[in-house]
Structures are given as structure tokens and as C-alpha cells.
Amino acid sequence: MLMAAYSNKPQPLGDVMQALIDRWGLRKKIDEARIIEAWATLAGATINGVTDKAWVKGGRLYVRIRSAAWRHELHLRRQAWRARLNDQLGENLVQEIVFC
């Protein structure tokens, strides 16, 4: 696939971009950014309003919640949130969500 990026023949831009992303080792960072963005969209204004920070490490999405009541509620439904998030992403990128 990478050779396609350096071919003299016309290539679809998406294929060239994917090859470069993989070659430069950016896939993980891009996936992490996609997860954070998808979470913010999925969570909505109310949950985002009580969220301090969200980050990804090792297939886990960590979400720091200021409210103990919201943290507990989200924790109880973490499997449903994970399924919805992966569905929105179109692939299984998040193995677990940790509300802290």
C-alpha cells in the first residue's frame, strides 16, 4: 500500500493519506482524538458540563467527572456507553470506559 503513495500512477487520495498515516505512525493518535471527539458528541451538553477531562490509554477511555452522583450513574451504564461509542466510531476501539 505504501508503494502506491509513491507511484507515478494516479491513486485515490484517501489511499495515499492512509498509507502516510500508517508510515508516520499517526494511527494511534488519530484514533485517540476520534474517541475523545466521539465521546464529547455522544455525552452531550449535560455530561460534558460535569466532565473535567477525558483521555485514552491502552484501549481505555478515562473520563474525569466532577459530580459523584453523575460518576456513579455513568459507571453503572459504562457497558452501554462503550457499545454506543464503538458503534459511533464504526469500529471496536474502546475496550473499557473508566469514570473517575
VMD Tcl script that builds the backbone (N, CA, C; Angstrom):
set m [mol new atoms 300]
animate dup $m
set s [atomselect $m all]
$s set {name element resname resid chain x y z} {
  {N N MET 1 A 0.824 -1.195 0.000}
  {CA C MET 1 A 0.000 0.000 0.000}
  {C C MET 1 A 0.865 1.254 0.000}
  {N N LEU 2 A 1.959 1.230 0.746}
  {CA C LEU 2 A 2.822 2.399 0.816}
  {C C LEU 2 A 3.419 2.741 -0.533}
  {N N MET 3 A 3.753 1.726 -1.302}
  {CA C MET 3 A 4.310 1.979 -2.627}
  {C C MET 3 A 3.322 2.743 -3.497}
  {N N ALA 4 A 2.030 2.532 -3.245}
  {CA C ALA 4 A 1.028 3.266 -4.017}
  {C C ALA 4 A 1.161 4.762 -3.794}
  {N N ALA 5 A 1.611 5.155 -2.595}
  {CA C ALA 5 A 1.768 6.581 -2.297}
  {C C ALA 5 A 2.883 7.208 -3.121}
  {N N TYR 6 A 3.843 6.387 -3.593}
  {CA C TYR 6 A 4.971 6.906 -4.349}
  {C C TYR 6 A 4.916 6.519 -5.820}
  {N N SER 7 A 3.813 5.991 -6.250}
  {CA C SER 7 A 3.645 5.561 -7.629}
  {C C SER 7 A 3.454 6.777 -8.538}
  {N N ASN 8 A 3.867 6.623 -9.781}
  {CA C ASN 8 A 3.627 7.666 -10.774}
  {C C ASN 8 A 2.205 7.620 -11.293}
  {N N LYS 9 A 1.507 6.529 -11.007}
  {CA C LYS 9 A 0.126 6.394 -11.459}
  {C C LYS 9 A -0.803 7.108 -10.476}
  {N N PRO 10 A -1.895 7.656 -10.988}
  {CA C PRO 10 A -2.863 8.304 -10.094}
  {C C PRO 10 A -3.411 7.305 -9.072}
  {N N GLN 11 A -3.516 7.764 -7.827}
  {CA C GLN 11 A -4.033 6.945 -6.733}
  {C C GLN 11 A -5.137 7.742 -6.037}
  {N N PRO 12 A -6.127 7.050 -5.490}
  {CA C PRO 12 A -7.136 7.765 -4.693}
  {C C PRO 12 A -6.467 8.463 -3.515}
  {N N LEU 13 A -6.826 9.698 -3.281}
  {CA C LEU 13 A -6.220 10.485 -2.214}
  {C C LEU 13 A -6.371 9.812 -0.860}
  {N N GLY 14 A -7.520 9.209 -0.597}
  {CA C GLY 14 A -7.743 8.522 0.673}
  {C C GLY 14 A -6.739 7.407 0.894}
  {N N ASP 15 A -6.415 6.644 -0.159}
  {CA C ASP 15 A -5.437 5.568 -0.045}
  {C C ASP 15 A -4.051 6.117 0.270}
  {N N VAL 16 A -3.700 7.201 -0.386}
  {CA C VAL 16 A -2.397 7.822 -0.158}
  {C C VAL 16 A -2.315 8.336 1.283}
  {N N MET 17 A -3.367 8.999 1.754}
  {CA C MET 17 A -3.377 9.538 3.113}
  {C C MET 17 A -3.282 8.421 4.152}
  {N N GLN 18 A -4.026 7.337 3.958}
  {CA C GLN 18 A -3.975 6.213 4.890}
  {C C GLN 18 A -2.572 5.614 4.947}
  {N N ALA 19 A -1.930 5.484 3.802}
  {CA C ALA 19 A -0.572 4.943 3.750}
  {C C ALA 19 A 0.411 5.846 4.500}
  {N N LEU 20 A 0.261 7.142 4.329}
  {CA C LEU 20 A 1.152 8.083 5.020}
  {C C LEU 20 A 0.906 8.092 6.526}
  {N N ILE 21 A -0.344 8.038 6.928}
  {CA C ILE 21 A -0.690 7.991 8.354}
  {C C ILE 21 A -0.050 6.765 9.000}
  {N N ASP 22 A -0.147 5.635 8.329}
  {CA C ASP 22 A 0.448 4.403 8.862}
  {C C ASP 22 A 1.976 4.495 8.873}
  {N N ARG 23 A 2.563 5.005 7.817}
  {CA C ARG 23 A 4.024 5.099 7.740}
  {C C ARG 23 A 4.582 6.018 8.824}
  {N N TRP 24 A 3.917 7.119 9.075}
  {CA C TRP 24 A 4.390 8.084 10.051}
  {C C TRP 24 A 3.996 7.710 11.482}
  {N N GLY 25 A 3.265 6.612 11.643}
  {CA C GLY 25 A 2.889 6.148 12.977}
  {C C GLY 25 A 1.872 7.028 13.675}
  {N N LEU 26 A 0.970 7.618 12.915}
  {CA C LEU 26 A -0.017 8.535 13.481}
  {C C LEU 26 A -1.366 7.892 13.774}
  {N N ARG 27 A -1.542 6.644 13.396}
  {CA C ARG 27 A -2.847 5.980 13.526}
  {C C ARG 27 A -3.348 6.025 14.975}
  {N N LYS 28 A -2.494 5.690 15.940}
  {CA C LYS 28 A -2.918 5.640 17.342}
  {C C LYS 28 A -3.392 7.016 17.821}
  {N N LYS 29 A -2.640 8.052 17.521}
  {CA C LYS 29 A -3.022 9.404 17.955}
  {C C LYS 29 A -4.323 9.862 17.292}
  {N N ILE 30 A -4.482 9.534 16.034}
  {CA C ILE 30 A -5.715 9.902 15.325}
  {C C ILE 30 A -6.900 9.158 15.922}
  {N N ASP 31 A -6.736 7.865 16.206}
  {CA C ASP 31 A -7.815 7.091 16.827}
  {C C ASP 31 A -8.162 7.645 18.201}
  {N N GLU 32 A -7.161 8.024 18.985}
  {CA C GLU 32 A -7.414 8.616 20.300}
  {C C GLU 32 A -8.218 9.906 20.179}
  {N N ALA 33 A -7.855 10.745 19.234}
  {CA C ALA 33 A -8.586 12.000 19.017}
  {C C ALA 33 A -10.018 11.719 18.571}
  {N N ARG 34 A -10.196 10.713 17.712}
  {CA C ARG 34 A -11.544 10.335 17.271}
  {C C ARG 34 A -12.394 9.869 18.451}
  {N N ILE 35 A -11.790 9.097 19.354}
  {CA C ILE 35 A -12.519 8.590 20.526}
  {C C ILE 35 A -12.971 9.748 21.399}
  {N N ILE 36 A -12.071 10.676 21.692}
  {CA C ILE 36 A -12.405 11.829 22.541}
  {C C ILE 36 A -13.509 12.666 21.901}
  {N N GLU 37 A -13.393 12.916 20.620}
  {CA C GLU 37 A -14.403 13.706 19.911}
  {C C GLU 37 A -15.747 12.991 19.895}
  {N N ALA 38 A -15.730 11.685 19.633}
  {CA C ALA 38 A -16.975 10.915 19.598}
  {C C ALA 38 A -17.619 10.887 20.986}
  {N N TRP 39 A -16.803 10.749 22.030}
  {CA C TRP 39 A -17.349 10.758 23.388}
  {C C TRP 39 A -18.039 12.088 23.677}
  {N N ALA 40 A -17.385 13.194 23.359}
  {CA C ALA 40 A -17.968 14.510 23.626}
  {C C ALA 40 A -19.303 14.676 22.904}
  {N N THR 41 A -19.384 14.197 21.684}
  {CA C THR 41 A -20.625 14.273 20.916}
  {C C THR 41 A -21.695 13.396 21.537}
  {N N LEU 42 A -21.336 12.180 21.870}
  {CA C LEU 42 A -22.275 11.214 22.430}
  {C C LEU 42 A -22.755 11.644 23.816}
  {N N ALA 43 A -21.865 12.157 24.631}
  {CA C ALA 43 A -22.199 12.531 26.008}
  {C C ALA 43 A -23.188 13.694 26.066}
  {N N GLY 44 A -23.052 14.639 25.162}
  {CA C GLY 44 A -23.964 15.776 25.141}
  {C C GLY 44 A -23.593 16.853 26.152}
  {N N ALA 45 A -24.348 17.923 26.136}
  {CA C ALA 45 A -24.037 19.116 26.925}
  {C C ALA 45 A -24.088 18.866 28.427}
  {N N THR 46 A -25.046 18.098 28.902}
  {CA C THR 46 A -25.189 17.891 30.344}
  {C C THR 46 A -23.984 17.163 30.923}
  {N N ILE 47 A -23.610 16.050 30.319}
  {CA C ILE 47 A -22.470 15.285 30.829}
  {C C ILE 47 A -21.166 16.033 30.585}
  {N N ASN 48 A -21.036 16.675 29.441}
  {CA C ASN 48 A -19.840 17.480 29.190}
  {C C ASN 48 A -19.708 18.594 30.225}
  {N N GLY 49 A -20.842 19.068 30.734}
  {CA C GLY 49 A -20.828 20.123 31.738}
  {C C GLY 49 A -20.245 19.693 33.071}
  {N N VAL 50 A -20.229 18.388 33.350}
  {CA C VAL 50 A -19.659 17.886 34.605}
  {C C VAL 50 A -18.357 17.115 34.365}
  {N N THR 51 A -17.853 17.181 33.143}
  {CA C THR 51 A -16.607 16.490 32.793}
  {C C THR 51 A -15.430 17.453 32.888}
  {N N ASP 52 A -14.389 17.030 33.614}
  {CA C ASP 52 A -13.162 17.817 33.699}
  {C C ASP 52 A -12.212 17.496 32.561}
  {N N LYS 53 A -12.058 16.215 32.269}
  {CA C LYS 53 A -11.049 15.793 31.311}
  {C C LYS 53 A -11.389 14.401 30.800}
  {N N ALA 54 A -10.996 14.123 29.567}
  {CA C ALA 54 A -11.124 12.780 29.002}
  {C C ALA 54 A -9.832 12.458 28.266}
  {N N TRP 55 A -9.365 11.219 28.401}
  {CA C TRP 55 A -8.145 10.796 27.717}
  {C C TRP 55 A -8.207 9.297 27.450}
  {N N VAL 56 A -7.360 8.844 26.555}
  {CA C VAL 56 A -7.333 7.441 26.152}
  {C C VAL 56 A -5.950 6.878 26.463}
  {N N LYS 57 A -5.945 5.675 27.025}
  {CA C LYS 57 A -4.690 4.981 27.292}
  {C C LYS 57 A -4.950 3.475 27.235}
  {N N GLY 58 A -4.232 2.812 26.371}
  {CA C GLY 58 A -4.316 1.360 26.293}
  {C C GLY 58 A -5.694 0.806 26.009}
  {N N GLY 59 A -6.431 1.413 25.112}
  {CA C GLY 59 A -7.768 0.916 24.771}
  {C C GLY 59 A -8.847 1.282 25.770}
  {N N ARG 60 A -8.485 2.075 26.767}
  {CA C ARG 60 A -9.450 2.532 27.770}
  {C C ARG 60 A -9.684 4.032 27.613}
  {N N LEU 61 A -10.933 4.415 27.707}
  {CA C LEU 61 A -11.299 5.826 27.745}
  {C C LEU 61 A -11.513 6.197 29.207}
  {N N TYR 62 A -10.744 7.154 29.677}
  {CA C TYR 62 A -10.892 7.668 31.040}
  {C C TYR 62 A -11.617 8.996 30.964}
  {N N VAL 63 A -12.649 9.142 31.803}
  {CA C VAL 63 A -13.422 10.382 31.839}
  {C C VAL 63 A -13.496 10.837 33.290}
  {N N ARG 64 A -12.893 11.989 33.565}
  {CA C ARG 64 A -12.922 12.539 34.926}
  {C C ARG 64 A -14.190 13.364 35.085}
  {N N ILE 65 A -15.034 12.936 36.027}
  {CA C ILE 65 A -16.333 13.565 36.278}
  {C C ILE 65 A -16.293 14.275 37.635}
  {N N ARG 66 A -16.740 15.527 37.671}
  {CA C ARG 66 A -16.721 16.324 38.907}
  {C C ARG 66 A -17.797 15.901 39.910}
  {N N SER 67 A -18.900 15.386 39.441}
  {CA C SER 67 A -20.030 15.054 40.303}
  {C C SER 67 A -20.029 13.562 40.654}
  {N N ALA 68 A -20.029 13.265 41.965}
  {CA C ALA 68 A -20.050 11.867 42.402}
  {C C ALA 68 A -21.325 11.166 41.937}
  {N N ALA 69 A -22.437 11.866 41.962}
  {CA C ALA 69 A -23.702 11.261 41.529}
  {C C ALA 69 A -23.654 10.907 40.032}
  {N N TRP 70 A -23.165 11.825 39.213}
  {CA C TRP 70 A -23.042 11.546 37.780}
  {C C TRP 70 A -22.023 10.439 37.527}
  {N N ARG 71 A -20.911 10.466 38.246}
  {CA C ARG 71 A -19.880 9.440 38.082}
  {C C ARG 71 A -20.458 8.057 38.362}
  {N N HIS 72 A -21.239 7.938 39.427}
  {CA C HIS 72 A -21.868 6.663 39.785}
  {C C HIS 72 A -22.864 6.221 38.705}
  {N N GLU 73 A -23.696 7.135 38.282}
  {CA C GLU 73 A -24.697 6.823 37.236}
  {C C GLU 73 A -24.023 6.371 35.947}
  {N N LEU 74 A -23.005 7.071 35.519}
  {CA C LEU 74 A -22.294 6.710 34.292}
  {C C LEU 74 A -21.574 5.372 34.449}
  {N N HIS 75 A -21.003 5.149 35.619}
  {CA C HIS 75 A -20.307 3.886 35.872}
  {C C HIS 75 A -21.267 2.695 35.742}
  {N N LEU 76 A -22.464 2.835 36.264}
  {CA C LEU 76 A -23.442 1.749 36.195}
  {C C LEU 76 A -23.803 1.397 34.751}
  {N N ARG 77 A -23.719 2.364 33.860}
  {CA C ARG 77 A -24.103 2.153 32.451}
  {C C ARG 77 A -22.899 2.152 31.517}
  {N N ARG 78 A -21.706 1.912 32.038}
  {CA C ARG 78 A -20.484 2.026 31.246}
  {C C ARG 78 A -20.444 1.062 30.062}
  {N N GLN 79 A -21.015 -0.146 30.200}
  {CA C GLN 79 A -21.002 -1.096 29.086}
  {C C GLN 79 A -21.884 -0.597 27.928}
  {N N ALA 80 A -23.023 -0.026 28.270}
  {CA C ALA 80 A -23.900 0.534 27.232}
  {C C ALA 80 A -23.232 1.730 26.555}
  {N N TRP 81 A -22.565 2.575 27.357}
  {CA C TRP 81 A -21.843 3.720 26.790}
  {C C TRP 81 A -20.746 3.249 25.845}
  {N N ARG 82 A -20.015 2.218 26.256}
  {CA C ARG 82 A -18.934 1.681 25.419}
  {C C ARG 82 A -19.471 1.159 24.099}
  {N N ALA 83 A -20.573 0.426 24.162}
  {CA C ALA 83 A -21.173 -0.113 22.936}
  {C C ALA 83 A -21.625 1.014 22.012}
  {N N ARG 84 A -22.265 2.034 22.568}
  {CA C ARG 84 A -22.715 3.173 21.755}
  {C C ARG 84 A -21.536 3.930 21.151}
  {N N LEU 85 A -20.474 4.079 21.937}
  {CA C LEU 85 A -19.294 4.797 21.464}
  {C C LEU 85 A -18.626 4.043 20.314}
  {N N ASN 86 A -18.413 2.752 20.486}
  {CA C ASN 86 A -17.796 1.960 19.423}
  {C C ASN 86 A -18.681 1.920 18.180}
  {N N ASP 87 A -19.986 1.894 18.391}
  {CA C ASP 87 A -20.912 1.934 17.262}
  {C C ASP 87 A -20.769 3.245 16.501}
  {N N GLN 88 A -20.667 4.332 17.231}
  {CA C GLN 88 A -20.495 5.645 16.589}
  {C C GLN 88 A -19.166 5.722 15.849}
  {N N LEU 89 A -18.117 5.113 16.404}
  {CA C LEU 89 A -16.799 5.125 15.776}
  {C C LEU 89 A -16.740 4.193 14.566}
  {N N GLY 90 A -17.630 3.215 14.522}
  {CA C GLY 90 A -17.644 2.275 13.410}
  {C C GLY 90 A -16.612 1.167 13.540}
  {N N GLU 91 A -15.973 1.081 14.686}
  {CA C GLU 91 A -15.019 0.008 14.960}
  {C C GLU 91 A -14.807 -0.099 16.461}
  {N N ASN 92 A -14.292 -1.241 16.896}
  {CA C ASN 92 A -14.140 -1.525 18.313}
  {C C ASN 92 A -12.818 -0.966 18.831}
  {N N LEU 93 A -12.764 0.337 19.074}
  {CA C LEU 93 A -11.536 0.984 19.538}
  {C C LEU 93 A -11.458 1.077 21.054}
  {N N VAL 94 A -12.602 1.080 21.725}
  {CA C VAL 94 A -12.640 1.252 23.180}
  {C C VAL 94 A -13.032 -0.067 23.828}
  {N N GLN 95 A -12.117 -0.621 24.647}
  {CA C GLN 95 A -12.412 -1.859 25.348}
  {C C GLN 95 A -13.104 -1.602 26.681}
  {N N GLU 96 A -12.870 -0.427 27.244}
  {CA C GLU 96 A -13.438 -0.116 28.562}
  {C C GLU 96 A -13.537 1.394 28.720}
  {N N ILE 97 A -14.551 1.833 29.481}
  {CA C ILE 97 A -14.648 3.238 29.875}
  {C C ILE 97 A -14.527 3.278 31.389}
  {N N VAL 98 A -13.638 4.149 31.872}
  {CA C VAL 98 A -13.411 4.318 33.298}
  {C C VAL 98 A -13.838 5.731 33.673}
  {N N PHE 99 A -14.830 5.825 34.535}
  {CA C PHE 99 A -15.266 7.130 35.030}
  {C C PHE 99 A -14.585 7.356 36.379}
  {N N CYS 100 A -13.827 8.434 36.465}
  {CA C CYS 100 A -13.060 8.687 37.684}
  {C C CYS 100 A -13.266 10.113 38.155}
}
mol reanalyze $m
mol bondsrecalc $m
mol representation Tube
mol addrep $m
